[in-house]
Amino acid sequence: MKSSTWKALILHKHSPQGPARRSSRWCYSLDVNPAGVNLRIVALAGGAIALVGSLCAFQLAFREYPAIEYNNFPLPADSQEKTEFAFARLMYPPAPYARFDRAGKYWAQGMSSWTQDYPRADRHFLQAVRRLTRIHSRSVEQPVNLDDGDDVFNWPWLYAVRPGEWNLTDAQAAKMRDYLLRGGFFMADDFWGASEWEVFMASMRRVFPDRNPVDIPNPDQIFHTIYDLDDRYRVPGQWGLYGSGYQNGGDTPYWRGIYDDKGRIMVAIVVNSDLGDSWEWADSPEYPENYSALGIRIGLNYIMYDMTH
């Protein structure tokens, strides 16, 4: 049962309380549009496709929060569609002196660092998921709070922006560790330089005191699930197009991961790049196409890796 068609079952099977509340449903689809993609994904998916329709879970209903950049971004007409995949964005408490936090202890109500690029980046990226794959994906994101009972176990894909400004509590770190060891996948994006790396690691060491991030080697399947991505480069945010293109001295991009005991990447870490901006500004003629192209391809590869490992 290595295929993550079973991931919903794995995440829920040992949950002591089950989902916090029950509203919408999902299950995974593993079919990929063959046009322009690597057909090796069929081999990765294995027998999962035949079983996908039977494994579903319950999740909290869609919700929105005020954000530091966008507060009136239009909802897609099909935002309430019941689909097989959803993009979950991690809500987290800010570290002291977090640059983009505007909420302090009220971070769970929005207007904090976790809302950077939200929801524009998420919805643009989900358009790409729908157009470039045959994953039956929801058109809107889902903010997920580790303090919401067992809800995180309903979302096998989890993304965080600006984790160089997070400060997980011990309880949140324990929940995250349990989530990842049960088969969840976490992508951390858009933090820069040694100082933000240390803030990130202060919480990640509480999650995994016994596991260290390592550079992901080029042959790893995560760079080849759909697109072959041996040629990667720093992706600056829109803010960096007319300056240095990096922050806090972080001029060298790193693609790091934390592996489980079976060699599966649980945590994919994008350091010194801003893939969130590459999604957010993908529709802007002023933002270079090559940055959005790489950012979207990385995201798609990571999702498919999560769904097949």
C-alpha positions as CSV (number, residue, x, y, z in Angstrom):
1,M,0.0,0.0,0.0
2,K,2.8,2.4,-0.8
3,S,0.7,4.3,-3.3
4,S,-0.9,7.4,-1.8
5,T,-4.3,6.5,-3.2
6,W,-4.3,5.0,0.3
7,K,-3.1,8.2,1.8
8,A,-6.5,9.3,3.1
9,L,-6.9,5.9,4.8
10,I,-3.4,6.2,6.3
11,L,-4.0,9.6,7.7
12,H,-7.4,8.8,9.2
13,K,-6.9,5.2,10.3
14,H,-5.2,5.9,13.5
15,S,-6.7,9.3,14.3
16,P,-8.0,9.1,17.9
17,Q,-10.9,11.4,17.3
18,G,-11.5,11.5,13.6
19,P,-12.2,14.7,11.6
20,A,-13.2,17.7,13.7
21,R,-16.2,18.5,11.5
22,R,-17.7,17.0,8.4
23,S,-18.8,18.9,5.4
24,S,-17.2,18.5,2.0
25,R,-15.7,15.4,0.4
26,W,-12.7,14.5,-1.7
27,C,-10.8,11.7,-3.1
28,Y,-7.7,11.6,-5.3
29,S,-7.5,11.3,-9.1
30,L,-4.2,10.2,-10.5
31,D,-4.7,10.7,-14.2
32,V,-2.5,13.2,-16.0
33,N,-3.0,15.0,-19.3
34,P,-0.5,13.3,-21.7
35,A,0.1,16.5,-23.7
36,G,3.5,17.8,-22.9
37,V,4.1,15.7,-19.7
38,N,6.2,12.8,-18.8
39,L,4.3,9.6,-19.1
40,R,6.4,7.9,-16.5
41,I,3.7,9.1,-14.0
42,V,1.7,6.1,-15.1
43,A,4.3,3.7,-13.7
44,L,4.5,5.8,-10.5
45,A,0.8,5.6,-10.0
46,G,0.7,1.9,-10.5
47,G,-2.5,0.3,-9.4
48,A,-3.7,3.4,-7.6
49,I,-6.0,4.6,-10.5
50,A,-8.3,1.7,-10.3
51,L,-8.9,2.2,-6.6
52,V,-9.2,6.0,-6.4
53,G,-12.9,6.3,-6.5
54,S,-13.4,4.4,-3.2
55,L,-11.2,6.4,-0.9
56,C,-12.8,9.6,0.3
57,A,-12.6,11.7,3.5
58,F,-14.4,14.6,5.1
59,Q,-13.0,18.1,5.4
60,L,-13.9,21.4,6.9
61,A,-15.9,23.7,4.6
62,F,-14.2,26.3,2.4
63,R,-13.3,29.5,4.4
64,E,-11.6,32.8,3.6
65,Y,-9.6,35.2,5.8
66,P,-8.5,38.8,5.4
67,A,-5.0,39.0,3.9
68,I,-2.1,41.4,4.0
69,E,-2.3,41.9,0.2
70,Y,-5.8,40.9,-1.0
71,N,-9.1,41.3,0.6
72,N,-11.5,41.4,-2.4
73,F,-10.1,38.8,-4.7
74,P,-13.0,37.3,-6.8
75,L,-14.3,33.8,-6.0
76,P,-14.4,31.5,-9.0
77,A,-18.0,30.6,-10.0
78,D,-17.3,26.9,-9.2
79,S,-15.7,27.5,-5.8
80,Q,-18.2,25.2,-4.1
81,E,-17.7,22.3,-6.5
82,K,-17.0,18.9,-4.8
83,T,-13.7,17.8,-6.2
84,E,-11.0,15.2,-5.7
85,F,-8.1,17.4,-4.7
86,A,-7.7,20.6,-2.7
87,F,-4.7,22.9,-2.1
88,A,-4.3,23.5,1.6
89,R,-2.4,26.5,3.0
90,L,-1.0,26.3,6.5
91,M,-2.0,28.9,9.0
92,Y,0.7,29.5,11.6
93,P,1.5,31.9,14.5
94,P,4.2,34.5,13.7
95,A,7.6,34.7,15.2
96,P,8.4,37.8,17.2
97,Y,9.1,40.8,14.9
98,A,7.8,38.9,11.9
99,R,8.1,41.4,9.0
100,F,4.7,40.7,7.4
101,D,2.6,40.0,10.4
102,R,-0.2,42.5,11.1
103,A,-2.3,40.4,13.5
104,G,-0.1,39.3,16.4
105,K,-1.9,36.9,18.7
106,Y,-4.9,37.1,16.4
107,W,-3.0,35.4,13.6
108,A,-5.7,32.8,13.2
109,Q,-8.1,35.5,12.0
110,G,-5.9,36.4,9.0
111,M,-3.7,39.5,8.3
112,S,-0.6,37.6,9.3
113,S,2.5,36.3,7.5
114,W,0.8,33.1,6.4
115,T,-1.5,35.2,4.2
116,Q,1.4,36.5,1.9
117,D,0.3,36.1,-1.7
118,Y,-3.0,34.7,-0.6
119,P,-5.4,33.9,-2.2
120,R,-4.2,35.1,-5.6
121,A,-1.2,32.8,-5.8
122,D,-3.2,29.7,-4.7
123,R,-6.0,30.3,-7.3
124,H,-3.6,31.0,-10.1
125,F,-1.7,27.8,-9.4
126,L,-4.9,25.8,-9.2
127,Q,-5.8,27.0,-12.7
128,A,-2.5,25.5,-13.8
129,V,-3.2,22.2,-12.0
130,R,-6.5,22.0,-13.8
131,R,-5.1,23.0,-17.3
132,L,-1.9,20.9,-17.2
133,T,-3.1,17.8,-15.5
134,R,-6.3,15.8,-15.2
135,I,-6.4,16.1,-11.4
136,H,-9.9,16.9,-10.5
137,S,-8.9,20.0,-8.4
138,R,-10.9,22.5,-6.5
139,S,-10.6,26.1,-7.8
140,V,-10.0,27.6,-4.4
141,E,-7.6,26.9,-1.6
142,Q,-8.2,25.8,2.0
143,P,-6.6,27.6,5.0
144,V,-5.7,24.9,7.6
145,N,-5.0,25.5,11.2
146,L,-3.1,22.9,13.2
147,D,-5.2,23.9,16.3
148,D,-8.4,22.8,14.6
149,G,-8.7,19.3,16.1
150,D,-7.7,16.6,13.6
151,D,-8.6,18.6,10.5
152,V,-5.1,18.7,9.1
153,F,-5.3,14.9,8.6
154,N,-7.9,15.5,5.9
155,W,-5.5,17.5,3.7
156,P,-2.6,15.3,2.4
157,W,-1.0,18.4,0.7
158,L,0.0,21.4,2.8
159,Y,1.8,24.5,1.7
160,A,3.2,27.4,3.7
161,V,4.7,30.7,2.6
162,R,7.2,32.8,4.6
163,P,8.0,30.1,7.1
164,G,11.0,32.1,8.0
165,E,8.5,34.0,10.1
166,W,6.7,31.1,11.8
167,N,6.7,30.0,15.4
168,L,5.0,26.7,15.9
169,T,3.9,25.8,19.4
170,D,5.0,22.5,20.9
171,A,1.4,21.1,20.3
172,Q,1.4,22.3,16.7
173,A,4.8,20.8,16.1
174,A,3.7,17.5,17.5
175,K,0.5,17.6,15.3
176,M,2.7,18.4,12.3
177,R,5.1,15.5,13.0
178,D,2.2,13.1,13.4
179,Y,0.6,14.3,10.1
180,L,3.9,13.9,8.2
181,L,4.7,10.5,9.5
182,R,1.2,9.2,8.6
183,G,1.8,10.2,5.0
184,G,1.2,14.0,4.7
185,F,3.3,16.2,2.6
186,F,4.4,19.8,3.4
187,M,5.9,22.4,1.1
188,A,7.7,25.4,2.6
189,D,8.4,28.3,0.3
190,D,9.7,31.9,0.1
191,F,12.2,32.5,2.9
192,W,15.6,34.0,2.4
193,G,19.1,34.0,4.0
194,A,20.6,32.5,7.1
195,S,18.5,34.5,9.5
196,E,15.2,33.3,8.2
197,W,16.6,29.8,7.8
198,E,17.3,29.7,11.5
199,V,13.8,30.9,12.4
200,F,12.4,28.2,10.1
201,M,14.6,25.5,11.7
202,A,13.7,26.6,15.3
203,S,10.2,25.3,14.6
204,M,11.2,22.4,12.3
205,R,13.5,21.1,15.0
206,R,10.4,20.9,17.3
207,V,8.7,18.9,14.5
208,F,11.6,16.6,13.8
209,P,14.4,16.9,16.4
210,D,15.9,13.7,15.0
211,R,15.8,14.6,11.2
212,N,17.7,17.2,9.3
213,P,17.0,18.7,5.9
214,V,19.3,17.7,3.1
215,D,19.7,18.9,-0.4
216,I,17.5,16.9,-2.7
217,P,19.6,15.3,-5.5
218,N,18.7,15.8,-9.1
219,P,17.9,12.1,-9.7
220,D,15.2,12.1,-7.0
221,Q,11.8,11.3,-8.4
222,I,10.3,14.5,-7.1
223,F,12.1,16.4,-9.9
224,H,10.8,13.9,-12.6
225,T,7.2,12.9,-11.8
226,I,5.8,15.0,-14.6
227,Y,8.5,17.4,-15.8
228,D,12.2,16.7,-15.8
229,L,13.6,19.6,-13.7
230,D,17.3,19.1,-13.5
231,D,17.8,22.8,-14.6
232,R,16.5,24.9,-11.7
233,Y,17.3,28.5,-10.9
234,R,16.4,31.2,-8.4
235,V,12.9,32.4,-8.8
236,P,12.6,36.0,-7.5
237,G,9.4,37.6,-6.4
238,Q,7.7,40.4,-8.3
239,W,9.3,42.7,-5.8
240,G,12.8,41.6,-7.0
241,L,12.5,42.3,-10.7
242,Y,14.2,45.7,-10.5
243,G,16.6,45.1,-7.7
244,S,18.9,42.3,-6.6
245,G,16.2,39.7,-6.8
246,Y,16.9,38.2,-3.4
247,Q,16.7,39.1,0.3
248,N,18.9,38.8,3.4
249,G,21.9,37.7,1.4
250,G,20.1,34.6,0.1
251,D,21.3,34.7,-3.5
252,T,21.8,30.9,-3.9
253,P,18.6,28.8,-4.3
254,Y,18.4,25.5,-2.4
255,W,15.9,22.6,-2.9
256,R,15.9,20.7,0.3
257,G,13.9,17.9,1.8
258,I,13.3,15.9,5.0
259,Y,12.9,12.2,4.3
260,D,11.1,9.5,6.2
261,D,12.6,6.1,7.1
262,K,11.5,4.7,3.7
263,G,13.1,7.4,1.7
264,R,9.9,9.4,1.0
265,I,10.2,13.2,1.0
266,M,7.8,14.5,3.7
267,V,8.9,18.1,3.7
268,A,10.0,19.9,0.5
269,I,11.8,23.2,1.3
270,V,12.2,26.0,-1.2
271,V,14.9,28.3,0.1
272,N,16.0,31.6,-1.5
273,S,13.2,31.5,-4.1
274,D,9.6,32.8,-4.2
275,L,7.5,30.3,-6.0
276,G,4.4,31.8,-4.5
277,D,5.1,35.0,-6.4
278,S,5.7,33.1,-9.6
279,W,2.1,31.8,-9.2
280,E,0.6,35.0,-8.0
281,W,2.0,37.0,-11.0
282,A,1.7,34.4,-13.7
283,D,-0.9,36.5,-15.4
284,S,1.2,39.7,-15.4
285,P,3.0,40.6,-18.7
286,E,5.6,42.3,-16.6
287,Y,6.6,39.2,-14.7
288,P,9.0,37.0,-16.7
289,E,7.5,33.8,-18.1
290,N,10.5,31.6,-17.3
291,Y,10.0,32.3,-13.6
292,S,6.3,31.3,-13.6
293,A,7.1,28.3,-15.8
294,L,9.6,26.9,-13.4
295,G,7.5,27.8,-10.3
296,I,4.4,26.1,-11.7
297,R,6.3,23.0,-12.8
298,I,7.9,22.6,-9.4
299,G,4.5,22.8,-7.7
300,L,3.0,20.3,-10.1
301,N,5.8,17.8,-9.7
302,Y,5.6,18.1,-5.9
303,I,1.8,17.5,-5.9
304,M,2.2,14.5,-8.1
305,Y,5.0,13.2,-6.0
306,D,2.8,13.5,-2.9
307,M,0.0,11.7,-4.6
308,T,2.1,8.8,-5.7
309,H,4.4,8.2,-2.7
